[in-house]
Amino acid sequence: MPVKSGSSRNSHVRLRIAQVAAQLMAEHGIRDYAFAKRKAARQLGVTDSHALPNNDEIDEALRSHHALYGPDEHAETLRAQREQALAVLQAFGQFSPMLTGAVLSGTASDHANIEIELYADASKEFEQFLLNQGASFKVADRPGRQAYLIYSDPADILVTVLPLSSQHAHSRGRADGAKRMNAEQLSRLLQEQD
């Protein structure tokens, strides 16, 4: 039996960690990629931090997990989350909201938040908007950014408020490569899926 080379073994370990991390995220509602990777590595007895997969590898493993375990239920949940996201994007229209995260990428489980980025001169402007709407929310912990977790059903909504001055730069594309979609684009996506 041939011995696996170091890079082949490393690829296998990365894939296995990604699969276990995806399972943890899908079945236990873990939302933090870094936490899921570390927990998966611990479960597998892997101590080499260089063996940890990147978020794209975990997203691919999540897609595979959903395709194997309850693809119809996942499609139904994702559809409901995207319809809810469209309603939220329309309600927050004055702030140029954009859908991001797992609901957009299609990797969301039924535990996922709907992630929205929007623009305001000051976060207090958006907070006042929420108060005027009678929304139930709390200020969320997001490093370096003001964020709000809005309690909603079927999914909670995590809103990150970005400075109005950055809107033009983000319209050309995010530096971190994150995908984003506005209400019109999401509406087209939902129509295409019908």
Sequence and secondary structure as in RCSB ss.txt:
>XXXX:A:sequence
MPVKSGSSRNSHVRLRIAQVAAQLMAEHGIRDYAFAKRKAARQLGVTDSHALPNNDEIDEALRSHHALYGPDEHA
ETLRAQREQALAVLQAFGQFSPMLTGAVLSGTASDHANIEIELYADASKEFEQFLLNQGASFKVADRPGRQAYLI
YSDPADILVTVLPLSSQHAHSRGRADGAKRMNAEQLSRLLQEQD
>XXXX:A:secstr
     HHHHHHHHHHHHHHHHHHHHHHH    HHHHHHHHHHHHT   GGG   HHHHHHHHHHHHHHS HHHHH
HHHHHHHHHHHHHHHHTGGG  EEEHHHHHT   TT  EEEEEEESSHHHHHHHHHHHT  EEEEEETTEEEEEE
  SSS EEEEEEEGGGHHHHHT  TT    B HHHHHHHHHHH 
